[in-house]
Amino acid sequence: MVELRDLVKAHEDWRLREAINLQASENVMSTEARSLLSTDFAHRYTLPEDLVPGLAGLKNAYRGTKHTDAVEALSERYARDLFRSAFASLKPLSGHLAGFMLLQACCKRGDRILVVSSAHGGYDGYMPGYLPEYLGLTVDFLPFDERTWNVEAKAAADAIIETKPRLVLVGASLILFPYNLRWLRGACDDVGTILGYDASHVLGLVAGGEFQRPMMEGVDVLSASTHKSFPGPQGGLFLSNRKDLFDRAMQTFLWRIQDNAHWNRIASTAQVFLEMKEFGGAYAKQVVANSKALGKQLDLRGFPVKFASLGYSRCHQIHVDPIVLRDAWGLTPAQFADRLEANNLIVDAVGRIGTSEVTRMGATEDEMQSIAGLIVRAARGEDVRVEVAEVRAGLRLSFVFPS
């Protein structure tokens, strides 16, 4: 019978030593950040006294939390500094819950919101029937230009002025290019609309200043997960430049969204904030360079990647053309992912190929050329496991503090 530790070891041997991970929604942490997940913080928690009847005005109903409170304050300060935000919280356990916090802070029942449609890569959680349904919100979609794979800025500004939504929320799961936030900010100002940004996929690039800087470009509130292009533990982040929205988010958080914040995760994320302050610019720049290089190399080999005329990508992912993949290669995105996984190349089944983790493992444009060849050969049905192992053996965790 296979024991638990055998399964964990098998997983780590495969994912950390044998496979090349090209999933756009995953990354790898530093040894220092991982070590903080197993500290005593892992089994401690707190309870704010101002939310306990009879204890209003005090800091914490639990004792023994002086270092916990200090870690929280430190992590929030690091986040404010890194993202140039007035207010920050790492309380949400995931990007999904951070998005829920954003919606709840900004909206009341009956409000209208404008988001990126899932047909254009928008996050499914913001679609009708999901998070907005719980909060009684009406969802409309931002005008989108499929040729440039971006929100159509002028048409979106016109829609904002015409419909006067409570919230405009940009950000997506299938994202390639920065948004024109100036146009959106101007329209939001005209009608008193809140401008929000879900940076779950691009948070690491935002931290490195390579994609765009939403909190410096007029965004009021931002939600994100901390484990995609940002190389942290799984978790959530909420930022705001408006005190009223941040206060409402905090007031409506406990016992409505969740009741504990997992302080080992917060300590670990704070460590990654330090790493990104030191190396984030170089890391983000290499991620984008690798995406562009991988797109070009796949294109040169006849593999169907999209948006060549736009340089393929300005972030951590490139997109496969599913129609050409089906018609010319006889594969669905899921079948393509299965063929790659059989060769220790990991991608998702929705047509994205990501560069965040391989970049953290030290890959540059030279490795992108090799990896592109392996992807194409594996998609054609060849066994390339030996060559994958050779490339993987040359990768080592990079962008870390000296030991």
Beta strands, then each sheet from edge to edge (+ up, - down):
strand 1: 20-21
strand 2: 87-89
strand 3: 112-115
strand 4: 138-141
strand 5: 144-145
strand 6: 150-151
strand 7: 167-170
strand 8: 194-198
strand 9: 221-225
strand 10: 236-240
strand 11: 317-319
strand 12: 345-346
strand 13: 352-354
sheet 1: 1+ 12+
sheet 2: 2+ 10- 9+ 8+ 7+ 3+ 4+
sheet 3: 5+ 6-
sheet 4: 11+ 13-
end
